[in-house]
Amino acid sequence: MKVISTNIGNPTAIKWNGRTIKTGIYKYPIEGSIVLQKEEVENDTIIDRKNHGGIYKACYLFSTDNYDFWKDKYPNLDWDWGMFGENLSINSLDESQIRIGDIYKLGSALVQVTQPREPCFKLGIRFKNQEVLKQFIEHEKPGVYVKVLKEGSVSCGDFLELKEQSTNTLTVKQFYQLLYMRKKDSDLVKLAISNKALPLYKREYLEKFL
């Protein structure tokens, strides 16, 4: 899994439901490296800190392999890496193989996979169509958020190298499917609750389905 693009966003004002709000979802490729810090990417824009950034969402990774699928659906958009709000566009990233809790070397940083991305209305704004949220969920390739265990820099050409595979077998895709299941799979719920790499509030939320 190779880093194809490093992306940073600046504060962007948008109109939403009759009011002006700011967002950091408009990320674009930059020259050079980005620095992964404990709760954010250095010099990146995070406006909504309740839902973005923090220890369990310090950096967002998305697969470049998905871009052709979305370009076919939305050919009239101005396409570039970072279109999904990802800080790192990485090839061959496969959510069906990556486990929640896997630890990777990424440039000079060390990161741990914590959860998939759950889309919000700001993705719909960037795509100029709120239908993209439903399509994004159904496509089941959401990318991954990571926790930064060791701060460091990441450049294009660096690799996402597995250093320690989680003994808990819950994959990012399985957890993503679980989140949107109307009738929760009890075995997956138990697997998720026992996965300490998941944020505590996610595990507590799932306990009510047992």
Buried (B, 14 or more C-beta within 10 A) or exposed (E): BBBBBBBBBEEBEBEEEEEEBEBBBBBEBBEEBBBBBEBBBEEBBBBBEEEBBBEBBBBBBBBBBBBEEBEEBBEEBEEEBBBBBBBBBBBEBEBEEBBBBBBBBBBBBBBBBBBBBBBBEBBBBBBEBEEBBEBBBEEBBBBBBBBBBEBBBBEBEBEBEBEEEBEBEBBBBBBBBBBEEEEBBEEBBBBBBEBEBBBEEBBEBBEEBE
